[in-house]
């Protein structure tokens, strides 16, 4: 346990680096980064975690790390790894505590100058209508046992059936807003209790709702096909499965610690506790994880409803004038059973994406028909003081990364260090001077989330774009943000 190998990383090209297989590693590690970024990555233990993941049984291909990599629980955040479903494992550490933390992007029929003088009112109203902060709850939506069960089984589809959004929304959500192998019998009573009052809430930390605009377009043909134009108003929602997902992870880490011993799995780090994918424990975790993922889909769907209602009310516009339509919703903490061609044969794999986003190419059957010729939209949020990006998936991502790319900026600073750096500064005023209005449940959250605490997301995006595992379409800049 907690064994370490010497990390001797070697350059493949300007955007790829190899951690050669040594000791009990079963494969190499591959890190996507440029030279400058790699120096920052070396400052924490995340490269060691890439090597540790390569130790796990049944791994297929390499242990992968995206350019937003940083230290996490077990797997690095920004880690991707695929395992043969017959010989490999599933690990809660490869998904994380916030199961299906994800992002959705909406476009509108408005331009930046339509809302500039109303942005403070919009942010204030969003802050009232979308509860945020640690333990935040909706007073108008308390689930009974039967409704909660239906949320866990049906995800965003349940929310739409209750009047939160439209059937069209479902078409533009990863897995159409519902992972099918969910089984609520594997969710603990404590997890259910934590989830009962939190649907439709942001939570804390780096979660946010952001009103912004399209500042730059890199591929005009793709942008046009996605309904995107310069100066257009957009909305991003970033949140996950709240306390329910956290509890599911916590519950199954205990299960997997026992299972690792039961199945004689040799671990370099206890945080990589796991079970064979096809074992009782493995199947039960995947069923519970799917429930939490569906809860997160429903959560973002309900928040979307309140975003629409808020903008309609403040701007005094009807839905047809607002045209706040969903472009896409992607997961970035998930394990999925997916099929890939390995050594000329189709294989079903358990693909872990922890702080990584699916990036399927044109013509892939699992993306909406409207996007088949374009590739799957990929949403990469930055920090509240800079910008976010819209990309699309590529064939190279299928070839190299199991259809995966980065998920965000990636932290370079602990929350405590960020707090120290923010001490004595008026971060809200600093952002206001940049034209960004911010509201949060606490000043400490804003301090923890300062731009200095993150990599510049443009550097991250340049790596995945130049490496060819996703393609830039547009840059989005914030105007108003509510934070968890």
N, C-alpha and C positions, 0 to 999 in steps of 0.2 A: 504494500500500500504506500501511496505517496512517493513512488520511485520517480526519479528524474533522469532524463538523458541529456547529454550535452547537445545543445542546439547549434548546429553548424549549418547555417542557411546559405544557399548558393543561388546566384542569379541565373535565371533562365532567359529572361529578356527584360525590357524596361518596366514591365508590369506584372511579372510573375517571378516567384522565388520558390525554391525547393528546399524542404527539410528532408534530407536523405533518411531512408529507413535504417535504423540501428537498433540494437538490442532486441526487445520483444515487439517493436513496431511491426505491423503486418504489411504496411504500405508506406509510401512517402507522404509528406505534407506538402500542400501547395498553397502559397499565400499570394493573393492579388494585392499589389501595392507598388508605389513608386519608391525610389531610393530614399527620398526625404521622409516619406511616411513610414517606411520601415524602421528608421531610427527611433521614431516615437513609439512604434509598436513594441520594440525591444525593451522598453522601459517597464513593462509589466510582465506577468507570467503567461500571457495569452499564447505565445509561440510554444511554450511547454505544453499548454492545453491542446494545441493542434497535434503535437506529437503523441500526447496521451490518448486522444481519440483514435489515432492510427493503431493503437495497441488492441482495440476491442475486436472480439471475434466476429467473423462474417462480413467485415468491411469490404466494400466493393469500390474500386477506383481509389482515389487519394482522399486523405483527410484535408478538407478545404477551408480556407479562411478568406473572407471578403475584406476589402480595404478599410471598412469601419470596425474591424476586429478590436476588441478589448477584453480584459479579464472578466470571466463570468463564473457561474456555478457549474463545475464539471466541464462542459464544453465552453469554449470561448464564445462571447457574443459576437456574431458575425461568422459563426461556424456552420459548415454544411458537411454532412456525411451520410452515405447510403449503405444499407446493410441488406444482404441476401435474406429473404424472409424465412428460408429454411434453415440457414446456418447462422444467421446474424441475430442482433439484439435490438431492443428498443430501450431508450434511457430517458427518464424525465429531465436529466441534466442537459439533454440534447434538444429540449423544447423550451425549458425555462419555467419560471413561476407564473408569468403573465401569459397563459396559454392563448394563442391567437390574438395577442396584441397585434394590431394591424392598422392599416390606413385606407381611407376612402377619399376620393377626389371628386368634387362636383364642379361643373361649369355653369355659368349663368348666361342670361341674355343681357346683362348689364356691362357697362364699361366703367373703368376706374373713376372717371369724373362724375358718374351718376351717384356715387356713394361717399366721395371724399369728405363732404361736409357733414355726413351723418355717421361717420365711423364710430365716434364715441358713443352715440346712442345705440348703435348696433351691438357694440361690445358689451355695454351695460345690460342690454336686454338679453343677450345670449347668456351672460353670467347669471342672470336671474332664472332663466328658463332651463338651463342645463346645470344641475348640481355638480360641483367639483370639490376636490380636496379629499383628504384621508377620511374614509368611512362615509363619504357622501351618499345620500339616499334620496329617492324620489318620493314625495308625499302623496303623489297622485297615481302611483303605480306600485301597489304591493301585491306580489304574486301569491295566490294560494297554491297548495301542493299540486293540484292538477294542472294549473297554468304553468307552473315552473317545470313540471315534467314535459309539457308540450314545447316549452322554450328549448329545453335540453335536447329534445328529439328533432325539432323542426327549425330552429334557428331563426334567421331573418324571415322565413316564410310565415312563421307564427306572428311576428310583428306586423307584417303587411296585412295578414288576415284580420288583425285587430284595428286596422286603419292607420297604421304608421308607415306611410309611403305607398308605393304603387307596385303592381305586378311587374312593370317594366324594370324597376330597381333590381329585382331578383336576377334578371338576365346578366347584370353587370357586377356580380359579386363572385369571387372565387368560390367554386363548388356550388354556385347558385345559392350561397348563403346557408348551406346545410351539409354537414358531413354525415354520411348515411349509417356508419356503424356505431352510432352513439347508443349507449344503453344506461339509462339513469339508475339502474339497480347497483351500479358500481360507483355511485357518487355518495359520499358519506353524509350523514345527517348534518354535521357541522358545515360542510360545503354548501348544502342546500340552504341552511339558515343564513349563511353569509351572502348568498346570492339573491335571497328573496326580496330585499328592498333596494337593490343597487342597480337594477336594469334601467338604462337610460341616463346613466351618470358617467362622468369623466374619470373620476378617481384622482390619484395624486401623481407626483413625479413629473415625467416628461410628457404626459398626456395633454392634448390640447385640441381646441377648435380654432381654426385660423381662417379669417377672411383675407384674401390677397388678390393679386392680379397677375396676369401673364406679362412678364417684363421682357422676355427674349424668346424667340423661336429659332430653333436650329435646323429643323426639317419641316419646311412649309407644307409639303404634300401630306406628311403624316399628321401634322397639326390640323390641317383642314379636314382630314378624314375623321379626326377625333373631336371635331367641333370646337377647336381652340384657335383664338386669334389674339393679337397683341392688345394689351390694356384691358382685356376681358376680366371680369370679376370671377374669382374661384373661391371655393371653400374646401378646406382639408379637415377631416376628423381623424384623430389618432388616439385610440384607446383599445382596451382588451376585455378580458373576462372578469376583471375586478376581484373581489374577495373569493368568489367561487373558484376561479381558476387557480389562485394562489393556494387555496386549501387542497385542491385536487393534487397539485404538484407535491405539496407537503405530505399528504397522505401516502402517495405512491413512492416517494423517496424512502419512506419507512418500509414499504412492501418490497421495494427493489433491493434494499440493503440485505434483507433476508434472502431474497431470490438469488442474488449474486453468489452467496455462499452455497445455497441449495444446489445450484447448477454448476458449481465449481468454476465460476468465471474469475479469471485472474485480472485484477484491476490495478492500474498504476495509481489510482486516486479514488477514495471512497465516494467522492461526489459523482463519479461515473457509474454508480450502481445501476444495474440493468437486469433484464431478463430476456431469454430468447423470444423473438417476435411471436412465435407460434405457441409459446407456453401459456398456461392459465394466467399467470401474472402479466405477461406481455399483452395478451388479448384484452384483459380487464383494464389495463392502463390505457390502451388505445381507445377502448370504448368510453372510458371516463374522460379522457382527453378530448374526444370528439364532442361530448356533452358540453365541456367548457368552451370549446371552439364555437359551438352553435350558440351558446349564451353570448359570446363576444359578437358574433354576427348580428344577433338580435339587438344587442346593446348599441352598436353603431347605427343600425337601422332606425331605432327609436330616437337617437340623438339627431339623425338626419331629419326626421320629421319635425323636431323642435327647431332646428336651424331654419328649415323652410318657413314654418309658422312665424318665427321671430322676424325674419327678413321681410315677409309679406306684411306683417303688422307695422314695423318701424318705417318701411319704405312706402306703405300704403299701395301695394301692388298685388294683383292676383297671380295665381300660379302660372298662367299663360304669359304674363308679362315678365315675371321673375325668371322663368325657364331654368330653375335650379335642378339640373339633371345629373344623375350619377354617371361619371365616366367609368370608374372601376373601384373595387374594394379588394385589397390583398392582405393575406396573412403574413406575419413575419416571425411567429414563434409556433412551430407546428411540426408534427411528424406525419407523413403521408405514405400510403402504399401506392406506388406509381410504377409504370412499366417502362423499361429502357432496353435498348439493344446493347448487349455486352458480349464482346467477342463473336459478333455475328448472330447471337441468339437473343430472343426477347426474354427478359427476366423481370419478375416483380420484386421491387426493392422497397424497403422502409427508409424513406428519405427524411432526415432530420434537417430542418432549417431553423436555426436559433439566431435571431437577429439577422435574418437573410430572407429575401423575397423571391417568390417564384417568377421566372422570366421566360415563359414559353414562346416559341417562335411563330412566325406566320404558318398557317395551315394546321396548327395543332388542334386536335379535336376537343380539347378541354377548355378552350377559350371561346367567348361569345362569337356567334356568326358574323356580327357586325365588324369584328376585329380580325377575322381569319386571314385577310390579306395583309394585315398590318403587323401582327404580333401582339402579344398580351401587353396591355398597359402596365407599367411598373412605376410605383409611386415612392419617391425618396424624399422624406421630409428632412429639413435641416433644423437649425435652432431658431428660436423666436426672433432673433435679431438680424437674420441674414436672408436665406432663400431656400426653396425646395425645388424639386425637379420632377418632371414627367418624362419617362423613357418608355421604350418598348423592348420586349424580349427578342432573342436572336437564336439562330440555329447553333451558333458556337456555344451558347449557354447549354444547350442539350448535349453537345459533344464533350464539353469540359467540366461542367458544374452541376449536372443533373437538373438543368433548367433553372439555375439559381443566380442571383446577383445580390448586391448590397441592400441594406434596408434603411440607412440613414447616415447621419454624420459620424456617430461613434464618439463616445466620451474619451477625453484625454486627461480628465481631472476628476478626482473623487468629489462627492457632494460636500464633504467637510472642507476640502481645500477650496472649492468654489465659494463656499460661504465666507471663508477668510478673505479671499480675493475681493469679494463684493462688499466687505465691511466698510462702512463709511461712505459708500456710493449710493446714489439714488438711481437704481437701475431702471425704474419706471420712467423717470425723467430722461435718462440717457436714450431709452427707446423712443420716447415721445419726440425727442429732438431729431430722431431718424425717421419720423413719420409713422411710428408703430405704437398703437394704443394697446396696453396690456392690463388685464385684470386677473387676479389669482386669489385662491382661498387663503393664501398666506404669503407674507413678504419673503419668508424663508424659501418657499418654492421658487420664487423668481430669482433669488440669489443663487440657489443651487443650479438653476437652468441658464445662467449667463452664457453668452456666446463663447467666452473664453474657455468654458468647460468642455467644448466640443471641437472636433476637427472641423475644418471648413468643408462643408458638404460638396462644394464644387470640386475640391481635390479628390474626394472619394468618387464622385461621378465621372471625373475625367479618367480615372483608372479603369472603371468597368466599361466605359465607352471605348477607350483606346485598346483595351484588351479584347473587345468585341463581344462581351457577354451580355451587353444590353446597349441600346442606342438612344442618344439624347434626342428629345423632341422639343421641350420647352422648359424655361426657368420661371418660377413663380415667386413673387415677393410679398411678404406679409404687410397688411395695413392694420389689422386688429386681431388680437389673440386672447382667448381665455385659457388659462393654465390650470392644471390640477393642483 
